């Protein structure tokens, strides 16, 4: 996966041309006038996320084959009310079409090691993921948090300060170093 930060000063459809060695690729995408996901600088809408303090039940909450219990022991509502920054990742590691949902979750697990005082929440994109494969994508149902936050693709990661205000958000893959930079910024709020 490759990543680039781009700024667009005009809404509408844009074409991206990528040249890499002897290959050229093109992508057409739409830039909205207003983001369909929660806006930076405000408190996102409340959502009900699944959580459990029973490690034996995590398979019902996540498709991550090696779940970190810290990502599932707290609800979103509790996290934004406990005066600690919250990081919320929307991804489905076992069913991600882009193949970046598992790696971004693993990077967040590593980045978390130096920021243990923060809240971490992983939200599966699909509510009926158990026993499904990529061939079953047309039978999958998205979760209420995905709908409420307007998540159009996966993965998405959101960084909220200790008051529950959204400070930054990213679509797609993030490296561990990029996450650490964002986590350090949250320490300053």
C-alpha positions as a printed Julia matrix, in Angstrom:
189×3 Matrix{Float64}:
   0.0     0.0     0.0
   1.21    3.48   -0.84
   0.05    6.66    0.77
   0.12   10.35   -0.04
  -1.31   13.46    1.57
  -3.22   15.52   -0.96
  -5.12   18.78   -0.56
  -7.98   19.72   -2.84
  -9.38   23.23   -3.05
 -12.23   22.3    -5.36
 -15.03   19.82   -4.88
 -16.12   17.38   -7.57
 -14.54   14.52   -9.47
 -10.78   14.34   -9.82
  -8.47   11.96  -11.64
  -5.27   10.75  -10.05
  -2.51    9.41  -12.29
   0.17    7.32  -10.66
   3.42    6.47  -12.41
   5.63    3.9   -10.73
   8.62    2.52  -12.57
   7.15    1.33  -15.9
   3.54    1.23  -14.71
   0.81    3.83  -14.89
  -2.45    3.66  -13.03
  -5.44    6.0   -12.84
  -8.17    6.5   -10.29
 -11.22    8.73  -10.42
 -12.69    9.91   -7.13
 -15.06   12.52   -5.78
 -14.13   15.28   -3.34
 -17.18   16.32   -1.33
 -17.87   19.91   -0.36
 -18.54   18.67    3.17
 -17.14   15.49    4.68
 -19.62   12.64    5.08
 -17.65   11.36    8.08
 -17.56   13.34   11.35
 -15.98   16.79   11.04
 -12.69   17.68   12.66
 -13.07   20.11   15.55
 -16.41   18.82   16.85
 -17.63   15.93   18.98
 -18.76   13.11   16.65
 -22.26   11.68   17.08
 -22.65    9.15   19.87
 -22.44    5.52   18.82
 -22.96    2.25   20.6
 -19.95   -0.01   20.18
 -19.65   -3.64   21.2
 -17.41   -4.38   24.16
 -16.65   -7.22   26.55
 -14.39   -7.88   29.48
 -14.52  -11.6    28.72
 -11.63  -12.52   26.4
 -13.4   -15.74   25.4
 -16.18  -13.68   23.79
 -13.98  -11.42   21.66
 -14.52  -13.62   18.58
 -18.13  -12.31   18.58
 -16.87   -8.71   18.43
 -13.88   -8.87   16.1
 -12.56  -10.8    13.13
  -9.01  -10.12   14.34
  -7.39  -13.54   14.82
  -5.24  -12.19   17.7
  -7.38   -9.55   19.39
  -5.92   -7.2    21.98
  -8.5    -7.09   24.81
  -7.73   -3.39   25.38
  -9.51   -2.61   22.09
 -12.79   -4.18   23.26
 -13.06   -3.57   27.02
 -14.66   -0.13   26.83
 -17.63    1.31   24.97
 -17.25    4.44   22.86
 -19.61    6.31   25.18
 -17.51    5.42   28.24
 -14.28    6.29   26.43
 -15.25    9.86   25.56
 -16.38   10.5    29.13
 -13.27    9.3    31.0
 -11.01   12.32   30.27
  -8.52   10.33   28.16
  -7.93   10.63   24.39
  -9.73    8.02   22.29
  -8.6     6.33   19.1
 -11.32    4.5    17.17
 -10.54    2.27   14.21
 -13.2     1.0    11.81
 -11.93   -2.1    10.0
 -12.72   -5.74    9.32
  -9.38   -7.58    9.34
 -10.76  -10.87    7.97
 -12.89   -9.33    5.2
 -11.05   -6.22    4.04
 -11.07   -5.83    0.26
  -8.04   -3.49    0.27
  -6.03   -5.88    2.46
  -5.0    -3.03    4.8
  -7.47   -3.54    7.69
  -5.4    -6.17    9.5
  -2.08   -4.36    9.02
  -3.46   -1.01   10.25
  -4.89   -2.72   13.34
  -1.52   -4.4    13.98
   0.24   -1.02   13.63
  -2.18    0.5    16.14
  -1.47   -2.35   18.57
   2.27   -1.58   18.31
   1.82    2.21   18.57
  -0.36    1.72   21.64
   2.55    0.29   23.65
   3.87    3.8    24.46
   0.44    5.39   24.94
  -1.26    2.94   27.28
  -3.23    5.66   29.05
  -5.32    6.33   25.92
  -8.59    4.6    24.98
  -8.51    2.27   21.97
 -11.61    0.97   20.24
 -11.78   -1.31   17.24
 -15.16   -1.46   15.47
 -15.93   -4.16   12.94
 -17.54   -2.78    9.82
 -19.91   -5.74    9.42
 -22.2    -7.1    12.11
 -22.62  -10.56   10.57
 -18.93  -11.26    9.82
 -18.67  -14.58   11.69
 -18.06  -17.46    9.27
 -18.02  -15.18    6.2
 -15.4   -14.88    3.48
 -14.71  -12.27    0.81
 -17.1   -14.23   -1.44
 -19.91  -13.27    0.95
 -19.49   -9.49    0.69
 -22.94   -9.01   -0.84
 -24.56  -10.67    2.22
 -22.78   -8.57    4.83
 -24.6    -5.91    6.86
 -22.76   -2.83    8.09
 -22.91   -1.94   11.77
 -24.87    0.99   13.15
 -21.69    2.94   14.1
 -20.49    2.72   10.47
 -23.81    4.09    9.22
 -24.04    6.81   11.89
 -20.51    8.07   11.17
 -20.94    7.85    7.38
 -17.99    5.51    6.85
 -17.94    4.84    3.07
 -14.89    2.54    2.89
 -12.48    0.78    5.21
 -10.3     1.24    7.13
 -10.87    4.61    8.83
  -9.16    5.79   12.01
 -10.23    8.71   14.2
  -8.21   10.5    16.91
 -10.23   12.29   19.61
  -8.89   14.41   22.45
  -9.69   13.97   26.14
 -12.95   15.91   25.71
 -14.18   13.72   22.84
 -13.42   16.33   20.15
 -12.24   14.91   16.82
  -8.71   16.15   16.14
  -7.77   14.11   13.07
  -9.03   11.3    10.86
  -7.53    9.16    8.14
  -8.92    6.9     5.46
  -6.85    3.9     4.45
  -3.56    2.58    5.71
  -1.36    4.29    8.3
   2.12    3.32    9.35
   3.04    2.9    13.0
   5.19    6.06   12.84
   2.29    8.09   11.44
   0.1     6.87   14.29
   2.75    7.7    16.88
   2.88   11.25   15.48
  -0.89   11.59   15.89
  -0.8    10.09   19.38
   1.92   12.55   20.41
  -0.27   15.41   19.14
  -3.12   14.15   21.34
  -0.87   14.41   24.4
  -0.75   18.15   23.83
  -4.53   18.67   23.96
